[in-house]
């Protein structure tokens, strides 16, 4: 007697970019056969051949023809017109799962496909991708932002678990804010670190990564555990004179960095007051140094 496992889905992949090819490989690893992949550029064809060996490279209509699950992994701004165009030309079939990995969109973007009988899923891996096999290991326990109709939530979450990920439910109406929050933290952290490294290099520090890496690692750990109560430094202490010296030193070498420091110092002071770790009077002195008053109207 043979044991039957969960149903396997024939997967068609539209877009062999860094995300689509990796997620396709993860689904294949979980036992879902990948029946076709579309790849336009030479690089995407090479990626498809490396991560999905033996899978035929097809045009988009052929990719969708026999698929139970269509993974459409294309740039966000292309999703709406491509989905609408495929639905209008009869390349979306009733009963097919249509899934995208976009962070900023939920299932509303798939409405043209849903209207002709497709089953919409939004599965966003919260990770940066290289488009290589290294990413497959990184998917283990990777959080995925999941949005789907309630009746399809078990299917969506099961697919994430099969890929090795950790499904996190994101309501449709909050999808844009969810993605903005992730971008706020991840993208601008890189900007901050790169700017700090430049300033250290200008200050004559060789191999600035060595001096800043332990500090940044500890700060991130403290922030994740303690939130605003992890704040340290002259702004958190209300040391207006130190802030003035720092701002002046940065402004002498980089106006761009000074503007960023000024903006972040204002936000930090505001959050420290709200958290009760900085007295309003100290904040007022800081904001005076930063060229503003504590009054909301001046912000």
N, C-alpha and C positions, 0 to 999 in steps of 0.2 A: 504494500500500500504506500503510495507516494504522498508526501505532505505537500499541501498547496500553500504557497506563501501569498503575500499581498499581491494584488494585480500589478503586472508590469505594463508600462505605458510606452508606446512608440513615440520617440521624441524627435521633433524637427526643430532645428535651430536657425533662426534668422539673425545673422550677424555673428561672425567669428572674431569679435573683438576680444579684448583682454578678459571681460567678464563672461560673455556668452560661451566662449570655448571652454573656459574652466568649469562653469556650472554644467555644461553639457558633459564634460568628462566626469564630474561628480555624480551626475544622474546615471551615467553609463556604469560607473563603478558600483552603484547601488543596484544594478541589474536591469535598468531601463534601456532598451536598445535605442541607439540614436540612428535614425533612418536617413538623415540628410542634413546638410548644413550649407547655408549660403555664405559665400566669402567673395568680396569684391576686389580688394587690393591684394597685391602680391604678399604683403606681410600677413594679412588675415588668412590667406590660403596656406602659407607656411605654418601658421599657428594651428589651423584646423588639422593639418597633416600631422603635426607633432602631438597634439593633445587628443585628437580623435582619429587615430590611424584606422584606415579601412572604411571610414564613413564617406560616402560619396558627396562631393561638392556639387550642389545643384542650384538652379535658379529658384527664386522664392516660391512661385506657384508649385513647383515640384516638391519643395520642402514641406509645404503645408498639406499636400494632397493626401498622404496616408498617415499623418501624424495623429496620435491621440492627445499629445501635449505639444503645443507650439511655444517655444521659448523665444520671445522677440527681444533681443538684446542689442538695441541700437541707441544712438544718442537721444536724449530726452526730447529735444525739439523736433525730432523726426517721428516720434511715436504716433502722435495724433494723425498726421496725414497718411502715414504708411498703413496704420490699422484701418483707417477709413477707406483708403483705396483698395485694400485687399478684401474688405467686406463688400464693397460695391461691385467688385469684379468676380465675386463668387468663390474666393479662395479661403473663406472662413466657413467651416462646416459645423452644423449643429452637433452638440455633444463634445466637441473638442475643448480641452483646457487651453486657454491662452494666458500666458504668464510673462510678466516682464520683471526685470531686476532694478528698475529705477527707484531711487530713494524719494524723489520729490513727487511722484505720482502714486495714486492708489489705483482703484479699479475703474474709476470714472473715465479715465483715458481710453479704456478698452470698450467703451459703450457701443461703438459701431459693431464690434464683433459680438458683444453680448446680445445686441438687438437681433442678430440672425442666428442665435442659439448657442453661441460659445459660452464657456464657463470661465469667468475671469479670476485671475490670481495675481497679486503683487508680492514678490518675494525679494527683498532688498538685503543683500549681504553687507554687513557693516564692516567693511574691510577695504583696503587699497589693493589693487591687483597688478601683478606684473605680466599676466598672460602666459605664465609658464607653469610647469608641474609643481613648482614650489607652492603655488597658491592652493593646491589640493590639500596639502598638510595643514595650511593655515585655516581651512574651512572647518577643521575639527573644533567644535564648541564655539564657532563664530556666531555671534548674534545675527539674526535675520529679522528685519522689520516686515511683518506679515499683515496684509490686508486682503480680505476676501468677503464674499457674502457669508452670512452666518452658517448657512448649510454646507458651505465648502471649506469652512475653517479647519475641520479635521484633515481634509485632504492636503491643504496648504501646509499645515504644521507637520504632517507626516512626510511630505516631500523634503522639507527643511531638515528634519531629523535624519532622513535617509542620506542626505548630502553631508551629514556630520555636524550640522549647525544647531543653533538654539533658537527656536521661534519666539519672537516677541511681538505681541499683538499691538497694532497701531490702528486706531480708528480712522476711517476714510477722511473725516473732516479735519483731522489733525496731521495729515500726511505732510503738508508743506512745512508746518512748524517743526515737526520731527526731523525732517531733512535739514532745515535751516539750523537747528540746534547742533546736529552732527557736523555740518560744515563750519559753523562758528567755532567749535572746539578744535576739530582736526585741521582744517585748512589754516586758520589763523595762528594755531600753535606753531606750525611750520614757519610762518612769516615771523613770528616773535623770536623763534630760535635762530633763524637765519640772520635777523637783524642784530641780535645779541652777539652772534659770532663775528659779524662785521665790525661791531663796535670794539670788541675785544682785540681783534686783529689790528684795528687802528690804534688801540692803546699799547701796541707792541707785544701782545701776548702771542707766543708761538703755540701752535696746536691748541687753539682755544677750546676745542671739544673736550680736552682732558680736564680743563678747569670747570667747565659748565655742566658736564654730564651728570656727576653725582648730585649737584644742586637741583637740576631739573628733575631727575628721577625722584628725589625725595619730595620735591614740591608737588609733583603729580600725585604721588602716593598720598601725601597729606591732604591734598584737595579732594581726592576721591573719598577719603575717609571722614574728613572734618568739614568740608565745604568752606564757607566764609571764615570759619574759626581757624583755618590754617593760614590765614593771611599773616605775613611778616613783612619787615622792611620799614622804611621811613614813612610811607603813606599810612600803613597800619598803625604805626606808633604816633602819628600826628606830628612828625618832625619836619616842620615847614622849611627850616633852614637847609636841611639835607636835601629835601626835594628841590629846592631852588638851585643848589649847587649841581645836583645831578642833571637837571634840565638844562642849565647853562652849559655844562660840559658836553652834553649830547648835541645841543644846538650849534656849538662851534664846529662840529665835524659833520653833522647831517641834519638838515632841516626836516627831512622826511621822518627820520627816527624821532626827532624832538616832538613833532606833531603827534606821532603815535604814542609816545610816552605821556604826553600831556592828556590825551584822550583817555588812556587807560588809567592814569592816576585819578582823574575825575570820577570814573566809574568805580574804581576801587574804594575811594573815599566814601562815595555814596553807599556802597554795599557794606562797608565797615560800620558806618553809622547805623544802618538798618539792622545789622547783626548785633549792635550794642557793644562792639569792640573799640569804637572810636567815638569820643565825645563830640557833640555838635560844634562846640567852640573850637576844638582842634581842627575839625574839618573845615570850619570857616577860614581859619588861618591858611590851611593848605590850598583851599580854593582861591583865596586871594593871591597866593603865589602863582597859581596856575592861570590867573587872569580872569577869574570869575567869582561870583558871590554864591553863597549857599542857597539863595533864593531860586526857586524852580524857574522863574521867568527868565533868569539870566543864563540858563543852561542851553 
